[in-house]
């Protein structure tokens, strides 16, 4: 029974190490200041300058502006 527990502990340690390696890789990528290479809406390449200024950008500037306009709150006049 003790051998089984040791094997489980080793498997868990291995899994935790693999997860930490993946988290570290994602954080390194995020810290480079580059987001996605292609816009999630139109599929066009996101210019490098935008990816540097907007870390982890998912959309090109045009699609981001369109998305923000479509999600803007509706302003009602005070009557």
C-alpha positions in Angstrom: 0.0 0.0 0.0 2.9 2.4 0.8 4.4 1.9 -2.7 1.0 2.8 -4.2 0.9 6.0 -2.2 4.4 6.9 -3.2 3.5 6.4 -6.9 0.4 8.6 -6.5 2.6 11.3 -4.8 5.0 11.1 -7.7 2.3 11.3 -10.3 0.7 14.3 -8.5 4.0 16.1 -8.3 4.6 15.4 -12.0 1.2 16.8 -12.9 1.7 19.9 -10.7 5.0 20.5 -12.4 3.5 20.2 -15.9 0.8 22.6 -15.0 3.3 25.1 -13.6 5.4 24.9 -16.7 2.4 25.7 -18.8 1.4 28.6 -16.6 4.9 29.9 -16.8 4.9 29.7 -20.6 1.7 31.6 -20.9 2.9 34.3 -18.5 6.2 34.6 -20.5 4.2 35.0 -23.7 1.9 37.6 -22.2 4.8 39.6 -20.8 6.3 39.9 -24.2 3.6 42.4 -25.0 2.2 40.6 -28.0 -1.3 39.5 -28.3 -2.8 37.3 -30.9 -1.4 37.5 -34.4 -4.8 37.4 -36.1 -8.0 39.3 -35.3 -10.7 37.0 -33.8 -13.4 38.8 -35.8 -12.1 39.5 -39.3 -9.1 37.1 -39.4 -6.7 39.8 -40.6 -3.2 40.2 -39.1 -3.1 42.5 -36.1 -0.2 45.0 -36.8 2.8 44.5 -34.5 2.6 48.1 -33.3 -1.0 47.5 -32.0 0.2 44.2 -30.3 3.0 46.1 -28.6 0.8 48.9 -27.4 -2.2 46.7 -26.5 -0.8 43.5 -24.9 -2.9 40.5 -25.6 -5.0 42.3 -28.2 -7.6 40.0 -29.7 -8.9 42.3 -32.4 -7.5 44.7 -34.9 -8.2 48.3 -34.2 -11.2 48.5 -36.6 -12.9 45.5 -35.2 -12.3 46.6 -31.6 -13.8 50.0 -32.3 -16.9 48.3 -34.0 -17.3 46.0 -31.0 -17.1 48.9 -28.5 -19.6 50.9 -30.5 -22.0 48.0 -30.6 -21.7 47.4 -26.8 -21.9 51.1 -25.8 -24.6 51.8 -23.3 -27.7 53.6 -24.7 -28.0 57.1 -23.4 -31.5 58.2 -22.6 -32.4 61.8 -22.4 -33.7 63.2 -19.1 -37.3 63.9 -19.7 
